[in-house]
Amino acid sequence: MQLWSDWNADLLDWEKRHNDGSTFDFLVLRLEDLLDPNERYQQMSRVADFVGSVKSEQQICCLAKEGVKDMGSHGGGIKDVTKRYGKWHDPLKNNKELSDAIHTEGKKGLTAFGYETLDEGGGRRPWMDATGGGFVCDASVRC
């Protein structure tokens, strides 16, 4: 956990220090947010905007509705892509000592990437501003 935290938080710090918007720019994206059907459209919109895509909101919505697919051999035999990320939550649920240790060791990275941000009910808050232009990607959008 400490290696993950230090590596990722330090890389994010470096990116922020070197980001000038013209010769170097970056986009932070958590892969598990692409797996969550409620967040996939927002994340895909962010990527499209970052790369300068000309796809419409409806086209991005339709892409987001397609879901996720196993695209290669890096899944360790787990064909359901949604089961590959966030596995670290389950072992911590009933083990306070392990949870405290993991969260202490990884605090820097967990905080930097929004994993430490819980609301009063213990649920995750959005880790970045996900407000958009008012387009809603839901069942009413025809693809």
LUMTORKOL-286313 format. One record per residue (C-alpha): residue in three letters; x, y, z. Coordinates in steps of 0.001 Angstrom, whole numbers, padded with zeros to 6 digits, always signed. Each point is the difference from the previous one (the first is absolute). Layout:
LUMTORKOL-286313
alaXYZ;...
END
This chain:
LUMTORKOL-286313
met+000000+000000+000000;gln+002814+002380+000839;leu+001629-000618-003409;trp-003306+000639-001820;ser-000673+003111+002065;asp+003458+001535-000292;trp+000406-000776-003712;asn-003404+001303-001065;ala-000153+003038+002286;asp+003560+001017-000940;leu-000784-000410-003703;leu-003127+002142+000406;asp+002042+002668+001803;trp+002574-000052-002836;glu-002767+000292-002617;lys-001513+002982+001788;arg+003383+001740+000264;his+000789-000524-003707;asn-003454+000648-001437;asp+000086+003129-002116;gly-003011-000868-002167;ser+001877+000256-003284;thr+003169-002105-000006;phe-001137-002335+002762;asp-003477-000792+001256;phe-001561-002988+001760;leu-003332-001483+000984;val-000510-001993+003190;leu-002336-002925-000541;arg-000850-002849+002347;leu-000738-003145-001987;glu-002641-001170+002436;asp-002020+003132-000799;leu-000265-001251-003583;leu-001508-003223+001335;asp-002730+001719+002000;pro-002993+000510-002319;asn-000980+003117+001969;glu+003393+001637-000572;arg+001083-001421-003368;tyr-001647+002713-002124;gln+001522+002827+002099;gln+003460-001561-000202;met-000248-000678-003728;ser-001118+003611-000513;arg+003078+001197+001888;val+002258-002153-002183;ala-001736+001185-003192;asp+000408+003626+001042;phe+003646-000537+000960;val+000935-001511-003377;gly-002120+002451-001993;ser-002551-002515-001255;val-002745+001276-002286;lys-002469-002651+001217;ser-003328+001376+001201;glu-001311-000526+003535;gln-002480-002529-001422;gln+002768-001925-001797;ile+002112-000106+003170;cys-003069-001128+001957;cys-000583-002828-002474;leu+003643-001071+000317;ala-000328+000078+003794;lys-003112-002178-000169;glu+001924-002707-001865;gly+001658-000971+003256;val+003437-001495+000452;lys+001706-002922-001719;asp+002984-002198+000734;met+002557+001218-002536;gly+002972-002167+000781;ser+001989-002346+002140;his+000712+002224+003022;gly-003017-001075+002019;gly+001610-002890+001826;gly-002778-002307-001130;ile-002772+002320+001198;lys-002220+000471-003052;asp-002471+002348+001719;val+001902+003276-000259;thr-002084+001588+002781;lys+001430-002520+002504;arg+003628+001041-000607;tyr-000086+003380+001743;gly-000829+001006+003558;lys+000718-003483+001355;trp+001851+001563+002903;his-003280+001204+001578;asp-001410-003439+000907;pro+002883-001320+002153;leu-000115+003228+002023;lys-003721-000061+000823;asn+000252-002285+003028;asn+003625+000580+000935;lys+000396+003371+001691;glu+003668-000564+000818;leu+000875-000750-003638;ser-002198+002855-001204;asp+001685+002472+002352;ala+003461-001189-001084;ile-000811+000221-003723;his-001576+003438+000368;thr+002905+001271+002092;glu+002650-001268-002440;gly-001914+001174-003054;lys-001459+003264+001288;lys+001988+002219-002368;gly-001122-001844-003145;leu-003477-000866+001222;thr-000646+003669+000737;ala+001567+001239-003255;phe-002292-002237-002060;gly-003174+000453+002051;tyr-000206-003374+001699;glu+000156+001584+003459;thr-002907+002364-000652;leu-003038-001392+001803;asp-003262+001728+000729;glu-001687-000070+003415;gly-001769-003284-000834;gly+003301-001691-000907;gly-000653+000141-003750;arg+002438+001270-002579;arg-000299+003599-001138;pro+000800+000827-003613;trp+003766+000523-000092;met-000111+002671-002634;asp-002561+002481-001238;ala-002195-002073-002272;thr-002382+002756-000967;gly-000689+000224-003676;gly-001990+002073-002423;gly-003306-001488+001071;phe-000034-003005-002370;val-001303-003129+001720;cys+001121-003365-001316;asp-002888-002256+000947;ala-002490-002444-001504;ser-001727+002815-001910;val+003046+000436-002262;arg-000432-002039-003180;cys+003051-001682-001433;
END
